[in-house]
Amino acid sequence: MSSTSVARPSYAAVLRIPHARRTFAAALLGRLSYGVAPLSVMLAVTRASGSYAVAGVVMALFSGTSVFLSPARAALIDRHGPRRALVPMAAAHSALLGLLAALAWRPGVASPLALGVVTALAGACTPPLGPTMRAVWGRMAPDRALTQRAYSLDAVAEELLFVSGPLLVGVLVGFAPPAAGVLLGAGLMVVGTAGFVSSPVVRAVPAGGREAGPGAAGRRVLRGLGRPVIAAAGVGLALGVLDLLVVVFAGGSGHGAGSAAWVLAALSAGSAVGGLLNGAVAWRCAAGTRLAVQAAGLGLALCAAALTQGLGALAVAVAVAGVFVSPLITTAYLIADETAAPEARVQAGAWVNTAVNAGSTAGAAAAGVLVGRLSVGVCFAVTGGVMLLTALAVARTAPGREKGYGMSRTPRVTL
């Protein structure tokens, strides 16, 4: 590759890396299950139990075990390698989803307890294909500029998966019971994981050994994730709040809550554009600086949303906010990858992913409390203020010696 292409590599250059297209496509196919399975599980359990309360509890179990056990599953991948760890996880996860589909196929057949137990176990076995793919990108694209492009492409593709997955479920339930969507999610995971682990570049990934597992040694190799985890939790919280605030704003403006989908689509569009631009720019400032600036930009955009009056103006403000979302998450992943020891890269990515999801859960809960006490505009302003505080915390967290896009020395703040 020429020096020019190294300085400003293109997205096409990322896909020209040997085995990149095959590996990435297989990982995306498996990760499409993340967009299909949750909604399908929610609809299937609601139909089977006839209770939204039961469905809510079951989904909390599914999400909780999937999100909060993700670092533990990632530690198994770092320790044993993707092939040895991902295959049994995908098999167990898909088998449990298949069992859930069988239980939920006919209403009133399965007890809420059985639905909850099977769903919780399925969530606990969810293969962390996203963090694993990002670790593989680091191996396939050792040049830092190329890795930045690869991570940006990965983030934008994931954004599109979470948009297209529910749409696919919406089409499927038009002519089949929701349990069919659960089976589809299981099938996508099996096929995608099989294709991913059969890739030559994944087969070549060595096991990390004993040090990559849990315990004191495992914690040592994960030192220095303070900044990316704080930033990821902040953006997750903002997104969790934003989802509910948009629905409330749309309903209160006389357009109906259904119009909120267009505003949230603007958020996704802005995030996709921001992700592509972030990967295209040859950044001269360090990643830690970018992380703080991106968090501040998201905070200011949310504060601007507090001043909007109409749904169109809110869509514009939310789209601008979205421009910062994908770059912020991508930069957090890049710093985590650079900071972590080589034998703990999957775990590092999983901690960032967990922080986003945990922040989103906390944000949704906080939004439910705030909207009952404050106006929507004030809620937007408060959320923007939290992001500005997050930017300050990220900027003040002690960095290591900066190198390229990341850091080569472990920061003092540990996780």
C-alpha positions, 0 to 999 in steps of 0.5 A, a space after each residue: 500500500 502506498 504512503 498516500 493510501 496509508 495517510 488517507 485510506 479509503 473505505 474501499 481499502 478497508 474492504 480490500 484487506 485480505 479476507 475482510 469482506 468475507 469476515 465482515 459480512 459473516 459478522 454482520 449477518 450474525 449481528 443482524 440477530 441483535 436487531 431481530 431477536 429482541 423485538 421478536 422476543 418481546 412480541 412473542 412473549 406478549 402474545 404467549 402470555 397475554 401480559 405486557 407486564 410479563 413481557 416487560 420482565 422477560 425482556 429485562 431478563 433477556 437484556 440484563 443477562 445479555 448486556 451485563 455478562 458480556 465482559 465475562 463472555 468476552 473474557 472467554 474469547 480472549 482466553 480460549 480464542 474466537 473459534 473455541 468460545 464463540 461456537 458453543 455460545 452461538 449453539 447454546 444461544 440459538 438452541 435456547 431461542 429455538 426453545 423459546 419459540 416453541 414455548 411461545 408459538 401458541 398462546 397460553 401454553 407456557 408459564 411466565 416462569 418458563 418463558 423468563 428462565 429460557 429467555 434469561 439463559 438465552 441472553 446469558 449466552 449471547 455471542 459478543 460478535 461486535 467486540 470480537 469483530 472489532 478485535 479482528 479489525 485490529 489484527 487485519 488493519 494494523 495501520 492506525 489510519 486504516 483501523 480508524 476507517 474500519 471501526 467507523 465502517 463497522 459502527 455505521 453498519 451496526 447502526 443500519 442493522 439496528 434500524 433494518 432488524 426491527 423493519 424485517 420483524 415488522 414484515 415477518 409478523 405480517 404473515 407469521 407468528 412473532 415466534 417465527 422472528 425468534 427463530 429467524 434471529 437464531 438462524 442468523 446467529 448460527 449462520 453468521 457465527 459459522 461463517 465468521 469463525 471459518 474465516 482464515 483470519 479468525 482461525 489464525 487468532 490465538 488464544 490469550 491464555 490464562 492471563 486473559 481470563 477473569 481474576 486479578 490478572 484479567 483486571 490488570 490487562 484491562 486497566 486504563 479504560 476509564 475514559 472510553 467507558 465514561 464516554 460510552 456510558 454518557 452517550 448511552 444515557 443520552 440515547 436512552 433519555 432521547 428515545 422517550 423524550 422524542 416520543 413525549 415531544 411528538 405526542 405533545 405537539 399534536 403530531 401523534 407519538 407515531 411521528 417520533 419514528 421520523 425524528 429517531 430516523 433522523 438521529 440514525 441518519 445523522 449518526 451514520 453520516 457522522 460515522 462516515 465523516 469521522 472515518 474519512 478525516 485524517 485527524 491530527 489531534 489525539 483520540 482522547 481530545 477528540 473524545 472530549 470534544 465529541 461528547 461536548 458537541 453532543 451535549 451542546 446539540 441536546 441543549 439546542 434541542 431544548 430550544 426547538 418548538 416544532 417537530 421539524 426543528 427537533 428532527 434537525 437538532 436530533 440529526 445534528 446530535 446524531 452526527 456526534 454519536 457514532 464518532 464518539 462510540 468509535 473513538 471510545 472503541 479505538 482508545 479501548 483497543 489501544 489501551 488494553 493488552 493484546 490478550 484482552 482486546 475483546 474484553 475491552 470492547 465488551 466493556 465499552 459496549 456494556 457501558 453504552 447499553 447500561 447507560 441507555 438503560 439508566 437513561 430510559 429509567 431517568 427519563 421516565 422520572 424526569 418527564 413526570 416532573 419537568 417539561 420536555 425542553 428542560 429534560 433535553 437541557 438536563 441531558 445536554 448538561 450531563 453530556 457536558 459534564 461527561 466531556 469534562 470528566 473525560 478531559 480531566 481523566 489522566 491520559 497516558 502518553 498519546 500515540 496515533 489515535 490512542 494511548 500507549 501508556 495506561 492511564 491512572 483511572 482503572 476499571 
